[in-house]
Amino acid sequence: MADTLPTSQPAEAVSTAALRRQMLAEFWFYFSENRGAVIGLFVFVALVFVAVFAPFIAPHSPFEQYREFVLLPPSWLEGGNLSYPLGTDPVGRDILSRLIYGAQYSLFIGVFVTTLSLTTGILIGVIAGYYRGWIDTLIMRLMDIILAFPSLLLALVLVAILGPSLTNGMIAIAIVLQPHFVRLTRAAVMVEKTRDYVTASRLAGAGPLRLMFRTILPNCTAPLIVQATLSFSNAILDAAALGFLGMGAQPPAPEWGTMLAEAREFILRAWWVVTFPGLAILITVLAINLMGDGLRDALDPKLKRS
């Protein structure tokens, strides 16, 4: 008996590691079948790389103004300068450098908003789905009220109450996105709480908190991961819209929506000052949405082809 104990533990560890590798390989197989998702993943990784190493990649400071090079066109156009590959803005700041540093703002906004809305949404959704009754009714009617308003309009109202700033804008966007996580978590918990393994855990003496967060919640993560990915892109897009309307990040912050707001009056005489920030928003949101489609294909068993 003593001889079998030391050998059983490494065998279990090896089997667990092999199972994880098999699950990862299966996930990548279904994810990589979606070519758009793979492209979106590479674009997103490149965006993260640019954001992390922005101080080393950006040729200029995003705040430094070169008054002698105001509204300079991109370097490949007539009158351009190789020192400013994408040209300069109305006050002489390098557009490429501001776009690179703007990636930091976009990633920070996406991570903060998604984390806040995901954690609070899961907490509220688990409580509503597990206890049901008047608690569920009260929570879901409140979520329905939030969803009844257009998301951008509600975010504008909340920012107007809290005050225009990037932090208040992110909080407002998180509140707007939260009902999606609440409804998704509630639906998943209502399905899982009737399973046999939950009944067995309850009969074994597990309390409500353990049942909710240790037994049921881990089996509801797949749809939440997909929703979090889509909310990440929505957060970036809504933050850019708030910045464009002057209710989000405030100048001179190199946030892409704020850059669009500062350059909108020059759209006819200097197209580059609005084109490149707009393309940055478009490519980033599209890449994350493509990743979300791939995650849905890889995590949803109903979509997996035999």
Buried (B, 14 or more C-beta within 10 A) or exposed (E): EEEEEEEEEEEEEEEEEEEEEEEEEEBEEBBBBBEBBBBBBEBBEEBEEBBEEBEEBBEBBBBEBBEEBBBBBBBEEEEBBEEBBBBBBBBBBBBBBBBBBBBBBBBBBBEBBBEBBBEBBBBBBBBBBBBBEEEBEEBBEBBEEBBEEEBBEBBBEBBEEBEBBBEBBBBBBBBBBBBBBBBBBBBBBBEBBEEEEBEEBBEEEBEEEBBBBEBBBEBBBBBBBBBBBBBBBBBBBBBBBBBBBBBBBBEBBBBBBBBBBBBEEBEEEBBBBBBBBBEBBEBBBBBBBBBBBBBBBBBEEEEEEE
